[in-house]
Every structure is written in structure tokens, then in C-alpha cells.
Amino acid sequence: MGKKALTLFYSLRKNSLEPDDVTFVVVLSTCSYTGLVDSSLKTFELMGEEYEIQPSADQYACVVDMLGRVGWLDEAHNFAKLLGVEGNVSGLWVSSLLATCRVHTHF
């Protein structure tokens, strides 16, 4: 499922269609649930660098969730701190991080 979502996303780009913030939430969420770490991080970077879309709390939460799911708790925590720096503080990333810690018995 994750690779299919990425294929559709890159098809949008190939056909010069502009993805919006919802498109990025869908792609990042799919990457999170399928463990596509590199693709998720690359997509997150594209959002700001290529499309100049300011990441929302939802997009940050998807990446925090994904990092946590693969057991990268320190990276998830550091990424979550960026959310506060950007001023988009939300309970979404806190919930994702706490759930991840519970799964990996760090909480």
C-alpha cells in the first residue's frame, strides 16, 4: 500500500499537478503505517523545499509516529521538538510519541 501511494504521488508530480497539504498527510501517514522511513522523510522535505508548504501539526505527527513505529525513539523525540520550534504545537505528536514509548516499553 505504501509503495502504491508513493507511485500515485510521484505520478501527480510527473503530470505537473500540485499536491496540497492533505495530499502530504495521506502520503506521510501511509509511509508511517508501512515503515517507509526514507520515503517519508524525503516526502516531508519535498513539501517545504519544492512546494513551499509549511508543515502542519498533522504532517509532523505522521513523521513522529513513523519514527516511533520503527523504534527510533530519540529521532522521534527530536523531530517532535521541531514542531514546538516551528510554533505548531499540538497534542497530536505528544500522543504519537507516548503511544510509541508504550509499545517499545520506554514508558
Backbone torsions as a table, in degrees:
resi	resn	phi	psi	omega
1	MET	NA	-40.1	-178.6
2	GLY	-63.8	-43.6	-179.6
3	LYS	-67.4	-32.9	177.9
4	LYS	-66.7	-42.3	177.9
5	ALA	-62.4	-41.1	178.2
6	LEU	-66.1	-38.6	177.4
7	THR	-61.2	-44.0	177.8
8	LEU	-64.6	-40.3	178.7
9	PHE	-61.7	-47.4	-179.7
10	TYR	-69.3	-26.3	174.5
11	SER	-66.5	-39.7	174.7
12	LEU	-57.2	-48.9	-178.2
13	ARG	-63.0	-42.7	-178.7
14	LYS	-61.9	-34.3	-179.1
15	ASN	-92.6	16.4	176.3
16	SER	59.7	30.6	174.3
17	LEU	-94.0	138.4	-177.1
18	GLU	-88.1	116.4	173.3
19	PRO	-70.6	149.9	177.2
20	ASP	-109.2	-174.8	-176.5
21	ASP	-62.7	-33.3	178.8
22	VAL	-67.9	-39.8	176.6
23	THR	-56.3	-43.5	-178.9
24	PHE	-68.1	-36.2	176.6
25	VAL	-61.5	-43.8	-179.4
26	VAL	-63.1	-47.3	-178.7
27	VAL	-65.2	-45.7	-179.3
28	LEU	-64.7	-40.5	178.8
29	SER	-64.3	-42.8	178.4
30	THR	-63.1	-43.5	177.1
31	CYS	-61.2	-38.1	179.6
32	SER	-61.2	-47.7	-176.7
33	TYR	-73.8	-17.2	-178.9
34	THR	-109.9	2.4	174.6
35	GLY	75.0	22.7	-179.9
36	LEU	-87.3	75.0	-173.1
37	VAL	-61.3	-55.1	-177.3
38	ASP	-59.9	-42.5	179.7
39	SER	-64.8	-38.7	179.0
40	SER	-64.3	-46.7	-179.4
41	LEU	-65.8	-38.7	177.7
42	LYS	-64.5	-42.6	178.9
43	THR	-63.3	-41.5	178.6
44	PHE	-60.4	-42.9	178.4
45	GLU	-64.6	-42.6	179.5
46	LEU	-58.9	-36.2	-177.9
47	MET	-54.6	-47.0	-179.1
48	GLY	-84.6	-43.6	-173.7
49	GLU	-73.6	-43.7	-174.9
50	GLU	-94.9	-34.9	-174.9
51	TYR	-108.4	-4.5	178.5
52	GLU	53.5	38.9	175.9
53	ILE	-96.5	122.6	177.4
54	GLN	-70.6	121.0	-179.3
55	PRO	-59.1	137.7	178.0
56	SER	-95.4	174.3	176.7
57	ALA	-59.6	-34.6	179.3
58	ASP	-63.0	-44.0	-180.0
59	GLN	-67.0	-42.7	176.6
60	TYR	-60.1	-43.6	-178.5
61	ALA	-61.7	-37.7	177.7
62	CYS	-61.0	-43.4	-178.5
63	VAL	-70.7	-41.7	177.5
64	VAL	-60.0	-44.8	178.6
65	ASP	-60.3	-45.2	-178.8
66	MET	-63.0	-46.3	179.4
67	LEU	-61.7	-39.4	177.8
68	GLY	-66.5	-40.4	-179.0
69	ARG	-60.7	-33.2	179.5
70	VAL	-89.8	3.1	175.4
71	GLY	88.3	10.6	179.5
72	TRP	-89.6	69.8	-172.6
73	LEU	-66.4	-40.7	178.4
74	ASP	-63.2	-43.1	178.7
75	GLU	-64.6	-39.9	178.4
76	ALA	-62.5	-43.8	179.3
77	HIS	-64.1	-45.7	179.1
78	ASN	-62.8	-40.1	178.5
79	PHE	-66.6	-39.6	178.8
80	ALA	-63.1	-35.4	178.1
81	LYS	-64.2	-30.9	176.7
82	LEU	-61.1	-32.7	179.3
83	LEU	-60.3	-43.0	177.4
84	GLY	-66.2	-37.5	178.5
85	VAL	-63.7	-38.1	-179.4
86	GLU	-74.8	-10.8	179.0
87	GLY	83.7	12.7	-179.1
88	ASN	-105.1	43.7	-174.1
89	VAL	-60.9	132.5	-178.5
90	SER	-149.3	153.3	176.0
91	GLY	-72.6	-12.2	-178.6
92	LEU	-59.1	-49.4	-176.7
93	TRP	-70.5	-31.9	178.2
94	VAL	-63.6	-45.4	178.3
95	SER	-60.7	-44.2	179.4
96	SER	-61.2	-45.2	-177.3
97	LEU	-67.3	-42.0	179.0
98	LEU	-65.8	-41.2	178.0
99	ALA	-62.2	-40.2	179.0
100	THR	-64.6	-44.3	179.1
101	CYS	-61.8	-38.1	178.5
102	ARG	-63.3	-43.8	-179.9
103	VAL	-63.4	-40.1	-176.5
104	HIS	-96.0	16.8	175.9
105	THR	53.1	38.8	173.3
106	HIS	-103.7	11.3	-176.6
107	PHE	-138.1	NA	NA
